[in-house]
Amino acid sequence: MLFLASGSGVRAEQRLHIGTDPRLELLTAVQLLGQYRYLTPYRVEYADDLVAHFSRYPPQQAVAFFRSLSTDTGWSDAYPTAMLYLSDPPALEPTQPIPPPIYRAFRGEENFAHFVHALRNFARQTQFNHFFARSQKLYRLLAAHIREELAAADPTSQVEAYFGTRQLSYHLILSPLLHHGGFGPHIGRPGGPYDVYTLLGPTGVTQHGLPKYGPREQLLQIIWHEFSHAFVNPLSEEYYPMLRPHAELFAPLAEQMASIGYTHWFDCANEHFIRAITARLAHHHLGAEAGRQALRAESARGFRYIHAVARRLQAYESQRDRYPTFAAFFPRLISVFAELTPQPLAH
């Protein structure tokens, strides 16, 4: 399913697959044609090529359907995640059971089936696979650039060493139209291990309209963040009864959290964990100042309890003999919230 660039590969022990995925490109084509607001803000030439190709065909039901679906739903990671449960276009057959959150994002199982059917027709009627094939020069170029940026790094081993557990596989999917923040889905049976993904849009554009990814330090922090979801989210869900009593901590942060897409205490707490872990990984692999800068930046975004969470993580790091895995430490990490009082956002 993943298109991998040829040439010098990532070291086998890293198990990091880098490439472009036709399922994501099919989705972002529909989103671009449907004027979806949450794609890359950069003017990439690839978007012009896409519009030139697909505008030759009559209006497509998939575009109208997605526009109607997403008009008042805002940003959602369910759309790209849903594509990972399907086979390559044009077949788009489910490869494993679709989880309920995806059905909810599409307003029901019937709506999701209708959208997938419309996508199949779109792929066939617009010769999508032909467009994807003739774009592979760009895809190879993007993957080669990422390989060069990550040549001296091993983000999969760094993440696994921190959590003390492993996942089935790791995929860095580059999509020229996705927003630059990235998505971090993980696919598999409940409890894992999982196939883990970072779905990454460009962080800039060249003067010739080519997508850019990086710099290296930013790229590593995005990958650490997105891969961490597979390790942290299942634990946050399992231990939510321990998290729920501290929901009053969310109230002072709610307005700023909503502005970046987090409207519930669960999501806010979970992101505190992941962003603090990312800062600690930056501390260890990019230097102490990089770790401090990451914490300051996240606090400014509204994650006001992140310094306390990071300090508790230092206890985990110094007691790995007692806590060989992050899962073993997680109840103690949650308990940090019992020691905090709600913090207003005003400095």
KEROKOL-31398 format. One line per field, with one value per residue (C-alpha): chain; residue number from 1; x, y, z; residue in one letter. Coordinates in steps of 0.1 Angstrom, whole numbers. Last residue first. Example, Ala and Ser with C-alpha at 12.3 -4.5 7.8 and 13.67 -1.06 7.14 Angstrom:
BEGIN
cadena c(A,A)
num c(2,1)
u c(137,123)
v c(-11,-45)
w c(71,78)
residuo c(S,A)
***
This chain:
BEGIN
cadena c(A,A,A,A,A,A,A,A,A,A,A,A,A,A,A,A,A,A,A,A,A,A,A,A,A,A,A,A,A,A,A,A,A,A,A,A,A,A,A,A,A,A,A,A,A,A,A,A,A,A,A,A,A,A,A,A,A,A,A,A,A,A,A,A,A,A,A,A,A,A,A,A,A,A,A,A,A,A,A,A,A,A,A,A,A,A,A,A,A,A,A,A,A,A,A,A,A,A,A,A,A,A,A,A,A,A,A,A,A,A,A,A,A,A,A,A,A,A,A,A,A,A,A,A,A,A,A,A,A,A,A,A,A,A,A,A,A,A,A,A,A,A,A,A,A,A,A,A,A,A,A,A,A,A,A,A,A,A,A,A,A,A,A,A,A,A,A,A,A,A,A,A,A,A,A,A,A,A,A,A,A,A,A,A,A,A,A,A,A,A,A,A,A,A,A,A,A,A,A,A,A,A,A,A,A,A,A,A,A,A,A,A,A,A,A,A,A,A,A,A,A,A,A,A,A,A,A,A,A,A,A,A,A,A,A,A,A,A,A,A,A,A,A,A,A,A,A,A,A,A,A,A,A,A,A,A,A,A,A,A,A,A,A,A,A,A,A,A,A,A,A,A,A,A,A,A,A,A,A,A,A,A,A,A,A,A,A,A,A,A,A,A,A,A,A,A,A,A,A,A,A,A,A,A,A,A,A,A,A,A,A,A,A,A,A,A,A,A,A,A,A,A,A,A,A,A,A,A,A,A,A,A,A,A,A,A,A,A,A,A,A,A,A,A,A,A,A)
num c(347,346,345,344,343,342,341,340,339,338,337,336,335,334,333,332,331,330,329,328,327,326,325,324,323,322,321,320,319,318,317,316,315,314,313,312,311,310,309,308,307,306,305,304,303,302,301,300,299,298,297,296,295,294,293,292,291,290,289,288,287,286,285,284,283,282,281,280,279,278,277,276,275,274,273,272,271,270,269,268,267,266,265,264,263,262,261,260,259,258,257,256,255,254,253,252,251,250,249,248,247,246,245,244,243,242,241,240,239,238,237,236,235,234,233,232,231,230,229,228,227,226,225,224,223,222,221,220,219,218,217,216,215,214,213,212,211,210,209,208,207,206,205,204,203,202,201,200,199,198,197,196,195,194,193,192,191,190,189,188,187,186,185,184,183,182,181,180,179,178,177,176,175,174,173,172,171,170,169,168,167,166,165,164,163,162,161,160,159,158,157,156,155,154,153,152,151,150,149,148,147,146,145,144,143,142,141,140,139,138,137,136,135,134,133,132,131,130,129,128,127,126,125,124,123,122,121,120,119,118,117,116,115,114,113,112,111,110,109,108,107,106,105,104,103,102,101,100,99,98,97,96,95,94,93,92,91,90,89,88,87,86,85,84,83,82,81,80,79,78,77,76,75,74,73,72,71,70,69,68,67,66,65,64,63,62,61,60,59,58,57,56,55,54,53,52,51,50,49,48,47,46,45,44,43,42,41,40,39,38,37,36,35,34,33,32,31,30,29,28,27,26,25,24,23,22,21,20,19,18,17,16,15,14,13,12,11,10,9,8,7,6,5,4,3,2,1)
u c(7,-30,-39,-54,-40,-63,-46,-20,-10,-38,-27,7,-12,-15,23,22,-5,17,49,43,30,61,81,111,97,118,150,139,140,158,137,104,113,122,87,73,92,78,42,48,62,33,6,0,-6,-21,0,25,30,38,64,81,83,98,123,134,139,159,180,188,201,187,186,179,162,143,131,120,101,83,74,59,40,26,16,0,-18,-34,-45,-61,-77,-93,-103,-124,-125,-91,-90,-64,-88,-107,-75,-73,-109,-107,-75,-91,-118,-95,-81,-116,-114,-92,-116,-117,-80,-81,-112,-95,-68,-75,-82,-50,-31,-44,-35,1,20,3,2,39,45,29,50,83,77,68,98,121,109,114,150,157,144,122,100,97,70,81,67,98,106,106,77,73,65,50,23,30,11,30,19,21,11,1,10,-16,-41,-70,-62,-44,-39,-22,-29,-5,-15,8,11,20,-15,-18,-13,21,16,46,38,63,54,64,58,47,51,77,79,102,85,117,137,108,107,145,145,118,134,168,188,219,203,170,174,188,160,135,150,149,113,103,122,107,72,79,91,61,36,30,19,-5,-22,-26,-40,-66,-80,-108,-137,-120,-108,-140,-161,-142,-144,-182,-184,-162,-184,-216,-201,-191,-226,-241,-218,-229,-222,-188,-169,-191,-182,-146,-150,-167,-136,-137,-129,-100,-89,-119,-121,-109,-109,-97,-76,-54,-70,-90,-84,-57,-82,-102,-72,-70,-107,-107,-80,-107,-106,-140,-174,-196,-187,-171,-199,-213,-178,-171,-203,-198,-162,-172,-201,-177,-181,-173,-136,-109,-108,-91,-57,-54,-65,-38,-11,-20,-19,15,28,26,11,15,-14,-15,-50,-75,-100,-114,-121,-139,-114,-87,-105,-111,-74,-65,-84,-69,-34,-40,-50,-21,4,37,70,92,91,109,120,151,170,168,188,167,172,195,177,140,113,86,49,29,0)
v c(350,347,311,303,273,248,232,204,175,152,158,142,110,103,97,73,53,53,39,3,13,33,1,-10,8,-2,-6,23,45,77,80,75,102,125,118,134,166,165,163,192,213,203,216,248,231,263,269,289,258,239,264,266,228,225,252,234,202,219,236,202,187,172,135,135,168,164,130,148,174,146,129,162,166,131,133,168,156,128,153,176,148,134,168,174,201,197,212,239,268,244,241,279,281,251,258,273,245,216,212,205,172,158,130,117,107,77,64,71,45,22,51,69,37,30,66,66,39,44,82,83,77,111,130,113,119,156,160,144,167,198,189,179,211,198,189,209,207,219,252,264,289,260,252,247,223,199,174,143,112,95,59,29,-7,-18,-41,-38,-37,-35,-52,-31,4,33,69,98,128,156,193,204,201,174,184,171,138,120,88,78,43,22,-15,-41,-20,-23,-17,0,34,54,27,22,59,62,30,43,77,65,95,100,97,114,145,125,100,128,144,110,105,139,133,98,113,140,114,93,118,100,69,88,106,72,57,85,78,102,78,49,68,89,58,41,73,74,39,48,78,57,31,59,73,39,33,66,103,100,109,85,57,65,65,30,12,-3,-40,-50,-48,-29,-27,4,-13,18,24,6,-14,2,6,32,54,58,74,102,111,104,130,157,195,212,193,220,218,184,161,184,189,152,143,170,157,121,128,139,169,159,152,175,193,162,167,204,205,179,197,229,212,196,231,237,269,264,264,226,211,220,242,216,232,202,198,199,173,150,151,148,115,100,110,94,61,63,63,81,69,62,28,30,-4,11,-21,-24,8,33,26,39,40,34,54,34,36,23,0)
w c(329,320,311,345,363,380,410,408,430,419,383,391,399,362,360,389,371,340,354,345,311,305,308,329,359,389,370,348,379,366,334,353,378,349,336,368,360,325,338,361,333,310,333,313,280,265,234,256,278,246,235,269,271,236,244,276,257,229,257,272,239,207,217,255,258,226,239,271,251,231,264,276,244,246,283,280,248,268,294,269,249,281,294,263,236,220,184,186,194,218,239,242,254,277,296,327,327,321,356,368,350,377,387,351,349,372,356,323,330,301,277,287,284,249,239,252,232,198,203,209,171,164,189,182,145,149,172,147,119,140,147,111,96,82,53,21,-6,-41,-53,-72,-44,-21,2,40,68,43,54,74,83,110,113,136,128,163,191,203,231,208,175,149,134,149,138,143,123,111,120,85,70,43,7,-2,16,31,50,77,86,117,122,147,179,206,243,268,263,260,242,217,209,203,183,160,158,145,135,114,80,91,70,41,43,43,12,-6,4,-11,-43,-47,-43,-69,-95,-85,-98,-131,-112,-89,-118,-136,-105,-103,-137,-131,-135,-116,-86,-83,-86,-58,-37,-41,-28,1,9,8,31,55,54,61,91,107,108,91,123,141,117,123,161,158,145,110,110,89,52,41,3,-14,-49,-69,-49,-24,4,32,69,64,46,78,95,69,76,114,120,121,116,114,114,99,62,65,54,27,12,14,-5,-31,-38,-38,-62,-89,-111,-147,-156,-169,-136,-122,-140,-138,-102,-93,-111,-94,-60,-68,-74,-37,-23,14,38,38,41,68,49,26,-8,-22,-49,-23,-1,-30,-40,-3,-1,-32,-20,13,-3,-28,1,-2,13,43,61,95,106,122,123,85,80,58,22,-5,-38,-44,-28,-11,-22,7,0)
residuo c(H,A,L,P,Q,P,T,L,E,A,F,V,S,I,L,R,P,F,F,A,A,F,T,P,Y,R,D,R,Q,S,E,Y,A,Q,L,R,R,A,V,A,H,I,Y,R,F,G,R,A,S,E,A,R,L,A,Q,R,G,A,E,A,G,L,H,H,H,A,L,R,A,T,I,A,R,I,F,H,E,N,A,C,D,F,W,H,T,Y,G,I,S,A,M,Q,E,A,L,P,A,F,L,E,A,H,P,R,L,M,P,Y,Y,E,E,S,L,P,N,V,F,A,H,S,F,E,H,W,I,I,Q,L,L,Q,E,R,P,G,Y,K,P,L,G,H,Q,T,V,G,T,P,G,L,L,T,Y,V,D,Y,P,G,G,P,R,G,I,H,P,G,F,G,G,H,H,L,L,P,S,L,I,L,H,Y,S,L,Q,R,T,G,F,Y,A,E,V,Q,S,T,P,D,A,A,A,L,E,E,R,I,H,A,A,L,L,R,Y,L,K,Q,S,R,A,F,F,H,N,F,Q,T,Q,R,A,F,N,R,L,A,H,V,F,H,A,F,N,E,E,G,R,F,A,R,Y,I,P,P,P,I,P,Q,T,P,E,L,A,P,P,D,S,L,Y,L,M,A,T,P,Y,A,D,S,W,G,T,D,T,S,L,S,R,F,F,A,V,A,Q,Q,P,P,Y,R,S,F,H,A,V,L,D,D,A,Y,E,V,R,Y,P,T,L,Y,R,Y,Q,G,L,L,Q,V,A,T,L,L,E,L,R,P,D,T,G,I,H,L,R,Q,E,A,R,V,G,S,G,S,A,L,F,L,M)
***
